[in-house]
Amino acid sequence: MIIPSIDIIRGRTVQLVGGQEQVLDAGDPMPWLEKFALAGEVAVVDLDAARGEGSNRDVIARMCAAGPCRVGGGIRDLATARFWLDAGAVRIVIGTAADPALLRQLPRDRVVVALDAMEGEVVVDAWRTRTDRSVEERLTELREYADGFLVTFVERDGRLAGTDLARAAGIAAAGGDARITIAGGVTMIEEIAGLDRIGADAQVGMALYTGRLSLGAAIAAPLTSDRDDGLIATVVTNEMGTALGLAWSSAQSIARAVDERRGVYQSRTRGLWIKGGTSGATQQLLRVTPDCDRDAVRFTVRQKAPGFCHRDTATCWGEAPPLEALEALVRARIASPSSGGDDAARVSGPGSPAGASYTGRLIADPALLRDKLVEEAGELADAGTSAEVAREAADVLYFTMVRMAAAGVTLADVSRELAQRARRITRRPGDRKPQGHTG
C-alpha cells in the first residue's frame, strides 16, 4: 500500500532531493492531508525539528486532529514521543534515537523505527555519517520493540529513479512480523504493487507532488481480481462503518473516484457511473481501504439523503441502524421544525408551537434542553434493573442527539473524538470536577 508523505519546513509542504536541496514548495499542508488521507495513514515529517532548527508542532498537532498521521522528525526522547501519541498520532517514527531503553517504554504497535541506508549501510547525522551496520542488523536488534520500520534508500530519495525491489525483499524478510515501509525513488504503480506483494508499503512524496504518480492509481495498484472482467468487489460504508451496499470497481473507476473525491464505480453492464448523478444522492469519498487479501476494497463515504439504495432507503438492506436513524430524524426535525411527529416516543407539550415536534420545541428552548439532559442523566445514574438502564440510556441518547444536532455535531464527529482519546497514553485520574467547573 501507499503511504503518502508530507515533509514540513516552516509550516509549509516541501520536497527535498537527497535530504538537502529543496526543489519544491507545495504550500499549506492541510489540503494535502485531506487529499492523501483517502489512502489511509499519511507520513508527516517535521524537517525543522529533525535538523534541530525549530519546530512545526502546532501545525502538525492540528493535522493529527484532522486525519490519520504517522509523525516523525525530532522525536528523540520519551516526553516528545508521549506528546505525539497523546496528540493523536496513529504512529510515531523514531530515527537515530531508537534504542531499546527508549522503545520499551512505548507501545510497540504505535512505533515505527526509521533507518536511513546508503547502499545497504545505515547512515546517521542527516545522512553524513556511516555506521558500518547493515539495515538487516539493525532490524534484528530492534524488531521486538517496533511494529514497523521505515527504510529510506538515500541514494534514490527525491530523484524519481525508481526503487530497488530486490533489496526491499531482503529487508522485508529480515523484518519478521514488523511491517516494512520503503522510501526513496518509488515512482511507478508497478513498484507499489511489487512492494505490497512482499509485504511492504511504499512511502511516496515527490512522485505524487509532481504528478508522476496518480494517488488513485497508487491506491488501486495492489488490488487483484479473479473475475473475468477484472472488477473488484467494493463494500460501501458510511463514516460509522455501517454497510450501505455492494458495488464494483476497476482501476479506472478508483482513480477517478480518488481524483474527484466522490463515489465513482464500475457497473458490470453500464461502465463508469457516479453515485447520485441523476438522483442527487451523491457521496463524498473519505477513504479507500483494500482488504487483507487485496481482492476487495472498502469505500468510506459521506452519503447524501435519501440514502445509498435506489429504493430511497439508507442502505440496500433497508433503513439505517436505530441510532443513525434517530440522528437523521433529529436533523430532519431541526431542518423542518413544524413537521410534527412523535420523536423518540415523545410528543409536543404545553407551550410548543402548533404542529411542532418535541425536537423543535427543545431547539427553540435551550434552557429546557439543558434541564432535560441533566434530569435524564440523573435518572440513568439512579436506574436499577437492566431494563430501566436501557430505557433511561435511550432517553439520554435522544436528548444528547438533539444537543449535538443543534451544534452541528454528528455521530461521526463524536466517533472521531473517541478515536483521538483512545490514542492517548497519558491518562487523567477522572476524579469529580469542582462544582461549577465546565471544562
N, C-alpha and C positions, 0 to 999 in steps of 0.2 A: 504494500500500500504506500501511498504518497504522504509524506509529512511536509507540508509547505512551511517555508522558513521566512520569518520577518526579523531582520537584523536592524537594530536601532542605534543611531548616534544623535545625540542632542534632540531627542524626541521625534526624529524623522526616520523613515524607512530607507535603508541604503543597501547597496551591494558592493562588495569589495572583490578584487582579484588577488588571490594568494594571501588573503587576510590583511593586505596592506593598502593597495591602491583603490580608492573609491572611484567607481565608474558609473554609479547610478544613484540618483536621489529620487525616491518614489513617493515622498511626502508623508502625510498623516498615516500612521499605521492602522488606525481603526477601520477604515474601509477595506483595507487588505485583510484584516482579521475576519470581518464579516463575510468576505468572499471565500477566503481559504477555509473557514470553519465548515463549509459544505463537505469537505473531505474528512472532517473529524479533528483530531488534535493538530495544533499549529505550534511549531517551534518558535519561540520568541527569545531573541538573544540581545542582552544589554551589552553592546560592544564598549560603551564608555566604562561600565563597571568592570568588564573583563580586562581592560587596559589600565585600570586604576586612574581614569581621567574624569570621574564624575559618576552620575547615576541617572537612570531613567525610571526610577522606582515608581513614581506617581503614575506615569503613563502606562507602565506595564501592569500595575495593580488594577487600573481601570480595565485593561484588556482581559485580565483574569476574571473579572466580574462579568465580562461580555461574551466570553467564548472559552472553549477548552484549550488552555495554553500549557505547553511544557516550557518552563522558564530556565534559561541558562545565562551565564555571564556574570562573573564576580562572586559566585557563591563559594566562599572559602572557609566558612565557619558555621557552627551549629545555629547561632542566632539568626544568621541570614537565611539558612536553609529552612528553619522553622517559620520565619516571616513569610516566605513564599508559599509554603504549604498551607499556612493559615489564611493567606490572601486568596486561596482558591486555585493555585496552580495544580493542574492534574498530575504533573510530574515536575521534578526539578532535575536539572542537568549540572553535574559537578565535574569539573575538569581536573586541573593539577592538584587540587586539594583532596582528591578522593583517596582516602586510605581507610583501612578497617576501623581505626579508632573513631573517626567521624561517622562513617557509614553505618556502623552497628547501632548508632543512636537514632537512626531514621527509619521510617517504614520502608522496607525493601521494595514493595510494589509501587512506590512512588519515586524511586530514584533511578536516574539514568546516568551512567558514567561516560564522560566524553574522553575519547582517546584520539589525538591527532597523530597521523602517521605519514612519514616521508619514506616512500619506498619500503614500507613494512615496518619501519622503526619508529617507535613513539618519540615525538618531539614535544618540547615544552617551551615556556618563555616566548609566547607569540610565535612559535614555530622556529625559533632561532637556535635552540639547544637540543642536540641529540642525547638520547638516554642510554643507548646500547641495549634497549629492551624491545622485544618484538611485541606487536599487538596481542598475539596469542598468549604470550607470557602474562601480560597484564590482565587479560581476560580470565585466565586461570586463577590468578591471585584474588580477583575482586568479584567474580561472578556470584558468589554466595551472598554478597551484600547488596547487589543491584538487580533490578528487574530487567534492565536493558542497558545497552551500550550504544553510544553514538561514535562511529568511527569515520573520521574525515580523511580522505585521501588528499593531502595537502597539495601535492604537485598538480592535481586536477581541479582544485577548488576555483570556482568562478570562471573557468576557461571554456565551458561548453564543449569539451572534447570527449565526452563520454566517460563512463566509469569502467572499473576492472571487475567484471563479474567472476572471473576465476579466483581472484584474490578474495572477493567478498564471500564466495562459497566456503573457503577455508576458514575465514573469520567466523562465519555463522556456525560452522560445525564446532568451533572451539568455544562458542558462547554457551553451550549447554542449553538450559531452559530459559536463559536470558534472551530477550528479543534484540536483534541487532538492527541498527539503523545506519545506512551508508550515506555519506555526504561527499560531495566532490565530483563534479563533472556530469552528474546524471542529466541527460538531455532528451532521451527518446522514450516513448512508451514501452518499447521492447525491453529496455533496461529495467523499468519499473516492474513489468511482468516477470522478467527473469529473476530479479531480486526477490519478489514475492514467492516464487516457486522454491527458492532455497530457504525460505523462512525469514527474510529480511525486508525492512522497509527502506524507502528512498527519501532522504531529506533533500528538498529541491528549493532553490531560490532563484538564481539567475535565469534559468530556462523559463520560469513562469513569468518573471517581470519583463523579459524581452520578447515574449510571445513565441519563443521557440517550442514551447510545450503548452498544450491546452490543459487546463485543470480538469475539465470534464473528461477528456481522453485519458488523462493520467489516472483518474478515479476508476474508469472502466477497464483499464489495462489488465488487471489481474483476473477479471471475470471470464468464466468459461461456460459453455453450454453443450449439452448432449442432444439438443434438438436439431432436427434437420434444417430449420430456419435460423438457428443460431441465437434465438431470443432468450432473454434472461428473465426468470420469474421475479416479479417486483412486488413486494409487500408494501402497501402504502399505509402509514400510520400518522396519527396526529402527534402533537407535542407531548401528550401524556402517555404515548405508547399504545394507544388503542388502535387496533387494526381497522382501517376503513374499507379496504378491499384489496383485490389482487389485480395487477396489471402486468404488462410485458414491456421489456426494454431491450434496446440494442445499443451498441457502442455509439451510434449516431444520435439516438434519442437522449442518451445520458449526457453526451457532450452538449447538446442543445439545452437540455434542462438545466445543467450547471451554468452555462453561459447566460441564460435568461433568468435563472433563479425562479423557475416555476415548474409546475407539473407537466412534463412532456413525456409521452410514452410511445411505444411502437405497437400499433394494432396488428393483429395477425392477419387482418383482411384489408385494412384501410390505410396502412402506412403510418407515418408520424401523425400523432394527434395531441392537441393541447387541451388539458382538462379545463372545462369551463369556457372553452372558446365560443360556444353557442349558448350554453345555459347560464353563463355568468357565475357558476360555482367554481371559481378559479382557485388555484393553490399557489402559495408562496413556498418554494422549496427551501428547506432549512438544513438538511443533512442527507448525504448518500452514504450508506453503510453496507459494504459487501458482507455476506455471511461467512462462516468459518471455512466452508468448502469452496467458496468463490463461484458457486453456481446459482446463487440468488442474491438479491440486493434489497435493501430497505430504503424507501423514500420517507423521510420525516417531513411533513408538510404542515403549513397553517392553512386549514381548509375554510373557504368562504361558504356561508349558508347558500342553499339549504343543506348541503352535505355532499358526500362523495358519490352516492348512488344515483343512477339515472331515474330512480323512483322517488327522488327528493327526500331520502332519508339520510341520516348522518353517516351510516355505514351500509355496506352491501348485505349485512345481516340484520338490518333494522335500525332502530334508534340507538343513540349513544348510551353508555352505561349511566346509571342514575345520577351520580354526582356531576358528570359532564352535562347530562340533560338538564339538571337543575341550574347549572351555570348558564346554559343557553336560555332557559326560561327567564331567569332573573335579568339577564342582559336585555332580553326582548321586552320585558316589562319596563325597564328603565328607558328604553328607546321609545316605547309607546305606553306611558303610564295609565292611560284611560282604557286600556284593553280589557280591564276587568279580569275575572278568573279567580280561582282558588289556589293561591300559591302555597305550596308546602303544607297543604291541609289547613290553611288559614284563610279567613275572609276579611273584607274591609270592616272596620269598626266605626264607632261614632266619631264624627268629625272628619272623616275621609271624604274626598270629593266624590260626587255621584259617579258610579261606574268604575271608580279607580280600584286597582288591585291593592292588596295589602303591601306588596313590594313598593308600589308607587307611593303609598302613604308613608312608608318608612323613609324613602328617599326624600320626600318632602318635609320630613320632620326628623332631622339628625339627632335631636335630643331623645326622641322616642327610640330610635335605633340603638343609641348608646345604652339606654336603660334596659332594653330587651337583651342586648348582648350580655350585660352584667347579670341580669336576672337569670337568664338561661344557663350561663356558665356556673352560677351558684347551684342551680337545680341539678346540673350534671355532676358537680362535685358531691352533692348530697344523695345522689341516686343510690339505691340499694341493690336490687336484683339486676341481672344482666339485661333483662328486657327493659327495665327502667333506664339503665345506662344507654342502651341503644336508642330509645326514644328521645332522651334528653340530648344525646350527642347529635341526633338528626336535627333537633331544633337549633343547637349551637351552629351546626354547619350551615343551615339555611340563613341565619342572621349574619354569620361570617361572610357568606357568599354575597349577601346584599351589600355589606360594608365594602367588600373587595370591589364589586362591580361599580359602586358609587365612586370609587377612586380610580377606576380604570385598570384594576389589577385582575389578572386571570389565574386560573389554576396552574397554568404553565409557569407563570411568574413565581408562584409560591413553590412549585416543584424545583425551579432553578435555585431559589434561595435555600431550600433544604439541601440540595446537592452541594452548594457552596459551603454550608455549615458542616456537612459530613466530611469535607476535605480538611477541616481544621484539625490540627493535632494538639493544640493548646486548649484545654477545657476550662470553662468558668465553673465556679463552685455551685451556682444555681440556688443560692440562698434567697430568702424573701427580700424583696426590694423595700427600701424605706417608704413609709406611707406618703403618698403624693408623688412618688417618683414615676416618671413616664418613659424613661429610656430603655 
